[in-house]
Amino acid sequence: MQFFKRFFMLLTFAIGLLLPITNVYASDLHLLFGADFLISDVKYNSDTKADKGYKIPKKDFQSIAPIIGLSAYGIGLEAYILNSRTISSDTLEAKLRAYGFDVFGEANLSDNFSLIASLGMAKYTFKVTKDNRKQESDCSGPRLGIGLQYYITNNIAVQGMYHYTLLNSGNKDLYDAISEFSAGIRFIF
């Protein structure tokens, strides 16, 4: 439950930062809802002397992340939360949870296509159980993204993006970065 409380506090803070901008652009303010399917590839720090026993053999976590956000004149803010499927083997079980927000900008390439770039913050929690020993690691860092968006109609868009998160705090001695590929849909009101 604390995970959801932190997410909603972060979302409230991010919307609070965007509200002064929305007053100026209120005539073109849009609410966004959507979901992304993500494949998260965990990168490990190769120089670490940490316990390699907690390394996850299959590093690709798959998840669906609900999205909520605001946009005005090609600039916007999205908040997300993800809870991955559990990766398990005979002796190891791993789960990834994350939440954060991205500020994004859109540049029209044609009537229906847009280039999207984003900058945000993310917090990841790794829960790994091996041989009945549990390890939980909290990591956070900046998140950069780039992708394409296609508008099916004025109110429905699909997008594909690549995100890179540099994990610069928390358990840095094992987890170094995360590369994420996402495909999603946006409903724009």
C-alpha positions in Angstrom: 0.0 0.0 0.0 2.9 2.3 0.7 3.9 1.9 -3.0 0.6 3.3 -4.2 0.7 6.2 -1.6 4.2 7.2 -2.9 2.9 7.0 -6.5 -0.1 9.3 -5.9 2.1 11.7 -3.9 4.5 11.9 -6.8 1.6 12.3 -9.3 0.1 15.1 -7.2 3.5 16.9 -7.0 4.1 16.5 -10.8 0.6 17.9 -11.6 1.3 20.8 -9.1 4.4 21.6 -11.1 2.4 21.6 -14.4 -0.7 23.6 -13.2 0.8 27.1 -13.7 1.5 26.1 -17.3 -2.0 24.7 -17.8 -3.6 28.0 -16.8 -1.9 29.7 -19.7 -2.8 27.0 -22.1 -6.2 26.0 -20.7 -7.9 26.2 -24.1 -5.8 23.3 -25.4 -5.4 21.3 -22.3 -6.0 17.5 -22.7 -6.3 14.7 -20.3 -4.5 11.5 -21.2 -5.3 7.9 -20.2 -3.6 4.8 -21.5 -1.5 1.8 -21.0 1.9 0.6 -22.1 3.2 -2.9 -22.6 6.9 -2.8 -21.4 9.8 -5.1 -21.7 12.4 -4.0 -19.1 16.0 -5.3 -19.6 18.1 -5.0 -16.4 21.7 -4.0 -16.8 24.1 -5.1 -14.0 27.2 -3.3 -12.8 30.1 -5.6 -14.0 32.6 -4.1 -11.6 30.6 -4.9 -8.5 31.8 -7.2 -5.7 28.2 -7.7 -4.6 26.5 -11.1 -4.1 26.1 -12.4 -7.7 23.7 -15.0 -6.4 20.9 -12.4 -6.6 21.5 -11.8 -10.3 18.5 -12.7 -12.3 19.3 -15.2 -15.1 16.5 -14.0 -17.4 16.7 -10.2 -17.1 13.7 -9.2 -19.2 10.7 -8.3 -17.1 7.3 -7.9 -18.8 4.6 -5.7 -17.5 1.6 -3.5 -18.4 1.7 0.1 -17.0 -1.4 2.3 -16.7 -0.7 5.9 -17.7 -2.4 9.1 -16.7 -1.3 12.6 -17.8 -1.9 16.1 -19.2 -0.8 17.7 -22.4 -1.1 21.2 -24.0 0.4 22.4 -27.3 2.7 19.4 -27.7 4.1 19.5 -24.2 2.9 17.2 -21.4 3.3 15.2 -18.3 2.6 11.5 -17.8 2.7 9.4 -14.7 2.9 5.6 -14.6 3.1 2.6 -12.3 4.2 -0.9 -13.3 4.2 -4.3 -11.6 6.0 -6.9 -13.6 5.2 -10.6 -14.0 7.3 -12.7 -11.7 10.4 -14.4 -13.2 11.0 -17.7 -11.5 13.3 -20.7 -11.8 13.9 -23.7 -9.5 15.7 -21.7 -6.8 15.1 -18.0 -7.7 12.0 -15.7 -7.9 12.2 -12.1 -9.0 9.7 -9.3 -9.3 10.1 -5.6 -10.4 7.8 -2.7 -9.4 8.3 0.9 -10.6 6.6 4.3 -10.7 7.5 7.7 -11.9 6.7 10.5 -14.3 7.9 11.8 -17.7 7.7 15.3 -19.1 7.4 14.9 -22.9 7.5 17.0 -26.0 6.0 16.2 -29.4 7.2 17.3 -32.8 4.8 16.6 -35.7 6.4 14.7 -38.6 3.1 14.6 -40.7 -0.6 14.8 -40.1 -0.7 11.6 -38.1 2.9 10.9 -37.0 4.8 12.6 -34.2 8.3 12.3 -32.7 8.2 12.1 -28.9 11.1 12.8 -26.5 10.8 12.5 -22.8 12.7 13.2 -19.6 11.6 12.0 -16.2 12.3 10.3 -12.9 11.7 6.6 -12.0 11.9 4.5 -8.9 12.4 0.8 -9.2 12.0 -1.9 -6.5 13.6 -5.3 -7.1 12.4 -8.2 -5.0 14.5 -11.3 -5.4 14.1 -14.5 -3.4 16.8 -17.2 -3.7 17.0 -20.3 -1.6 14.5 -18.8 0.9 16.7 -15.7 1.3 15.0 -12.4 0.3 16.7 -9.3 -1.0 14.8 -6.1 -1.8 16.6 -3.2 -3.5 15.2 0.3 -4.2 16.9 2.2 -7.0 16.0 5.5 -8.7 17.3 7.7 -11.4 16.7 9.8 -14.4 14.7 8.4 -17.3 15.2 9.4 -20.9 13.0 8.3 -23.8 12.4 8.7 -27.5 9.8 7.3 -29.8 7.0 7.7 -32.4 3.3 8.3 -31.9 0.6 7.7 -34.6 -2.8 9.4 -34.2 -5.5 7.0 -35.3 -8.1 9.7 -34.6 -7.8 13.0 -32.8 -8.6 11.2 -29.6 -6.8 7.9 -30.0 -3.1 7.4 -30.5 -0.6 4.5 -30.4 3.0 4.9 -29.6 6.3 3.0 -29.4 9.2 4.2 -27.3 12.6 3.3 -25.9 13.4 4.4 -22.4 16.8 4.3 -20.6 17.0 4.7 -16.9 20.3 5.2 -15.1 20.0 3.8 -11.6 22.2 6.2 -9.6 21.0 5.6 -6.0 19.9 2.8 -3.8 21.6 -0.5 -4.4 24.0 0.8 -7.1 26.5 -2.0 -6.4 24.4 -4.5 -8.3 21.8 -2.7 -10.6 23.3 -0.2 -13.0 20.6 0.7 -15.6 17.3 -0.4 -17.2 16.5 -0.3 -20.9 12.8 -0.4 -21.7 10.9 -0.9 -24.9 7.2 0.0 -24.8 4.2 -0.1 -27.0 1.0 1.6 -25.9 -2.2 3.4 -26.5 -3.4 6.8 -25.5 -6.9 8.1 -25.1 -6.9 11.9 -25.4 -9.8 14.0 -23.9 
